[in-house]
Every structure is written in C-alpha cells, then in structure tokens.
Amino acid sequence: MVFEIIKALILLDKILICFFNIFIHFPKFYLIKNISSPIYYLLK
C-alpha cells in the first residue's frame, strides 16, 4: 500500500519535472531562435 503511494508520487514528480522543463526550456529556445534568426540571415 505505502509502496504504491510512493510509486505514484515518484511518477507524479517525474511528470511535473517534465512539464517544468518544457515550460522553462521552450520560451528560452523560442527566444534563442528569434535572436539567432536575424543573425543567421545576416551571415548567409
């Protein structure tokens, strides 16, 4: 019983970490893409 709860909490934790990573990295990636696009066009 306790093991099942712990297993569920670990799974929930992994899902939350995954979501946090998406929310943290996606805007950063989008920002980098927006900044690097004009630079890329200038260098081309």
N, CA, C and O atoms as a GROMACS GRO file, in nm:
protein
  176
    1MET      N    1   0.083  -0.120   0.000
    1MET     CA    2   0.000   0.000   0.000
    1MET      C    3   0.088   0.126   0.000
    1MET      O    4   0.071   0.213  -0.086
    2VAL      N    5   0.179   0.136   0.095
    2VAL     CA    6   0.269   0.252   0.106
    2VAL      C    7   0.358   0.259  -0.018
    2VAL      O    8   0.384   0.367  -0.071
    3PHE      N    9   0.405   0.143  -0.063
    3PHE     CA   10   0.490   0.136  -0.181
    3PHE      C   11   0.418   0.190  -0.304
    3PHE      O   12   0.478   0.259  -0.387
    4GLU      N   13   0.289   0.157  -0.316
    4GLU     CA   14   0.209   0.204  -0.430
    4GLU      C   15   0.196   0.357  -0.428
    4GLU      O   16   0.205   0.422  -0.532
    5ILE      N   17   0.177   0.413  -0.310
    5ILE     CA   18   0.165   0.559  -0.293
    5ILE      C   19   0.297   0.626  -0.332
    5ILE      O   20   0.298   0.726  -0.402
    6ILE      N   21   0.408   0.568  -0.284
    6ILE     CA   22   0.542   0.621  -0.314
    6ILE      C   23   0.567   0.616  -0.465
    6ILE      O   24   0.620   0.710  -0.524
    7LYS      N   25   0.528   0.504  -0.526
    7LYS     CA   26   0.546   0.486  -0.669
    7LYS      C   27   0.464   0.590  -0.747
    7LYS      O   28   0.512   0.646  -0.846
    8ALA      N   29   0.343   0.615  -0.703
    8ALA     CA   30   0.256   0.715  -0.766
    8ALA      C   31   0.314   0.855  -0.751
    8ALA      O   32   0.308   0.936  -0.844
    9LEU      N   33   0.369   0.884  -0.632
    9LEU     CA   34   0.429   1.016  -0.606
    9LEU      C   35   0.553   1.038  -0.693
    9LEU      O   36   0.574   1.147  -0.745
   10ILE      N   37   0.634   0.934  -0.708
   10ILE     CA   38   0.754   0.942  -0.792
   10ILE      C   39   0.714   0.968  -0.937
   10ILE      O   40   0.776   1.048  -1.007
   11LEU      N   41   0.609   0.899  -0.982
   11LEU     CA   42   0.560   0.915  -1.119
   11LEU      C   43   0.509   1.057  -1.139
   11LEU      O   44   0.538   1.121  -1.241
   12LEU      N   45   0.432   1.108  -1.042
   12LEU     CA   46   0.379   1.244  -1.047
   12LEU      C   47   0.493   1.346  -1.049
   12LEU      O   48   0.489   1.445  -1.122
   13ASP      N   49   0.594   1.318  -0.968
   13ASP     CA   50   0.712   1.404  -0.961
   13ASP      C   51   0.783   1.410  -1.096
   13ASP      O   52   0.824   1.518  -1.140
   14LYS      N   53   0.798   1.296  -1.162
   14LYS     CA   54   0.863   1.289  -1.292
   14LYS      C   55   0.784   1.368  -1.396
   14LYS      O   56   0.841   1.438  -1.479
   15ILE      N   57   0.650   1.356  -1.391
   15ILE     CA   58   0.562   1.428  -1.483
   15ILE      C   59   0.575   1.579  -1.461
   15ILE      O   60   0.585   1.656  -1.556
   16LEU      N   61   0.574   1.619  -1.334
   16LEU     CA   62   0.586   1.761  -1.300
   16LEU      C   63   0.720   1.818  -1.346
   16LEU      O   64   0.726   1.929  -1.400
   17ILE      N   65   0.827   1.743  -1.325
   17ILE     CA   66   0.961   1.786  -1.367
   17ILE      C   67   0.964   1.800  -1.520
   17ILE      O   68   1.023   1.894  -1.573
   18CYS      N   69   0.902   1.707  -1.588
   18CYS     CA   70   0.895   1.709  -1.733
   18CYS      C   71   0.824   1.836  -1.781
   18CYS      O   72   0.871   1.905  -1.872
   19PHE      N   73   0.708   1.866  -1.717
   19PHE     CA   74   0.633   1.986  -1.752
   19PHE      C   75   0.712   2.112  -1.724
   19PHE      O   76   0.714   2.206  -1.804
   20PHE      N   77   0.779   2.116  -1.608
   20PHE     CA   78   0.862   2.231  -1.572
   20PHE      C   79   0.972   2.251  -1.674
   20PHE      O   80   1.001   2.365  -1.713
   21ASN      N   81   1.035   2.144  -1.717
   21ASN     CA   82   1.143   2.152  -1.816
   21ASN      C   83   1.092   2.209  -1.948
   21ASN      O   84   1.159   2.289  -2.012
   22ILE      N   85   0.972   2.167  -1.987
   22ILE     CA   86   0.912   2.217  -2.111
   22ILE      C   87   0.883   2.367  -2.098
   22ILE      O   88   0.915   2.446  -2.187
   23PHE      N   89   0.823   2.405  -1.985
   23PHE     CA   90   0.788   2.545  -1.965
   23PHE      C   91   0.910   2.636  -1.950
   23PHE      O   92   0.906   2.752  -1.991
   24ILE      N   93   1.019   2.584  -1.892
   24ILE     CA   94   1.141   2.663  -1.874
   24ILE      C   95   1.220   2.669  -2.004
   24ILE      O   96   1.268   2.776  -2.042
   25HIS      N   97   1.236   2.555  -2.071
   25HIS     CA   98   1.321   2.549  -2.189
   25HIS      C   99   1.256   2.598  -2.317
   25HIS      O  100   1.324   2.652  -2.405
   26PHE      N  101   1.124   2.581  -2.328
   26PHE     CA  102   1.057   2.621  -2.452
   26PHE      C  103   1.066   2.772  -2.478
   26PHE      O  104   1.103   2.811  -2.589
   27PRO      N  105   1.033   2.858  -2.381
   27PRO     CA  106   1.046   3.002  -2.407
   27PRO      C  107   1.190   3.043  -2.436
   27PRO      O  108   1.217   3.129  -2.519
   28LYS      N  109   1.284   2.979  -2.365
   28LYS     CA  110   1.426   3.006  -2.384
   28LYS      C  111   1.467   2.968  -2.527
   28LYS      O  112   1.537   3.044  -2.594
   29PHE      N  113   1.423   2.852  -2.572
   29PHE     CA  114   1.452   2.804  -2.707
   29PHE      C  115   1.392   2.898  -2.810
   29PHE      O  116   1.455   2.931  -2.911
   30TYR      N  117   1.268   2.942  -2.784
   30TYR     CA  118   1.197   3.032  -2.875
   30TYR      C  119   1.269   3.166  -2.885
   30TYR      O  120   1.282   3.223  -2.993
   31LEU      N  121   1.317   3.215  -2.770
   31LEU     CA  122   1.391   3.341  -2.763
   31LEU      C  123   1.521   3.330  -2.841
   31LEU      O  124   1.556   3.420  -2.918
   32ILE      N  125   1.594   3.221  -2.819
   32ILE     CA  126   1.721   3.197  -2.888
   32ILE      C  127   1.698   3.189  -3.039
   32ILE      O  128   1.776   3.242  -3.117
   33LYS      N  129   1.589   3.123  -3.079
   33LYS     CA  130   1.555   3.109  -3.220
   33LYS      C  131   1.527   3.246  -3.282
   33LYS      O  132   1.571   3.274  -3.393
   34ASN      N  133   1.453   3.329  -3.209
   34ASN     CA  134   1.420   3.463  -3.257
   34ASN      C  135   1.543   3.552  -3.268
   34ASN      O  136   1.553   3.634  -3.360
   35ILE      N  137   1.636   3.537  -3.175
   35ILE     CA  138   1.759   3.616  -3.176
   35ILE      C  139   1.853   3.566  -3.286
   35ILE      O  140   1.915   3.646  -3.356
   36SER      N  141   1.865   3.435  -3.299
   36SER     CA  142   1.959   3.378  -3.395
   36SER      C  143   1.910   3.385  -3.539
   36SER      O  144   1.991   3.379  -3.631
   37SER      N  145   1.778   3.398  -3.560
   37SER     CA  146   1.727   3.405  -3.697
   37SER      C  147   1.780   3.525  -3.775
   37SER      O  148   1.832   3.507  -3.885
   38PRO      N  149   1.770   3.649  -3.720
   38PRO     CA  150   1.825   3.764  -3.795
   38PRO      C  151   1.976   3.752  -3.816
   38PRO      O  152   2.028   3.790  -3.921
   39ILE      N  153   2.045   3.699  -3.716
   39ILE     CA  154   2.191   3.681  -3.725
   39ILE      C  155   2.222   3.582  -3.837
   39ILE      O  156   2.314   3.602  -3.916
   40TYR      N  157   2.143   3.475  -3.842
   40TYR     CA  158   2.161   3.373  -3.945
   40TYR      C  159   2.140   3.433  -4.085
   40TYR      O  160   2.216   3.404  -4.178
   41TYR      N  161   2.038   3.515  -4.099
   41TYR     CA  162   2.010   3.579  -4.228
   41TYR      C  163   2.119   3.678  -4.268
   41TYR      O  164   2.153   3.691  -4.385
   42LEU      N  165   2.173   3.748  -4.166
   42LEU     CA  166   2.282   3.843  -4.194
   42LEU      C  167   2.409   3.771  -4.240
   42LEU      O  168   2.480   3.819  -4.327
   43LEU      N  169   2.435   3.656  -4.180
   43LEU     CA  170   2.556   3.580  -4.213
   43LEU      C  171   2.545   3.505  -4.345
   43LEU      O  172   2.646   3.474  -4.408
   44LYS      N  173   2.424   3.478  -4.386
   44LYS     CA  174   2.402   3.399  -4.507
   44LYS      C  175   2.448   3.473  -4.632
   44LYS      O  176   2.436   3.420  -4.743
   0.00000   0.00000   0.00000
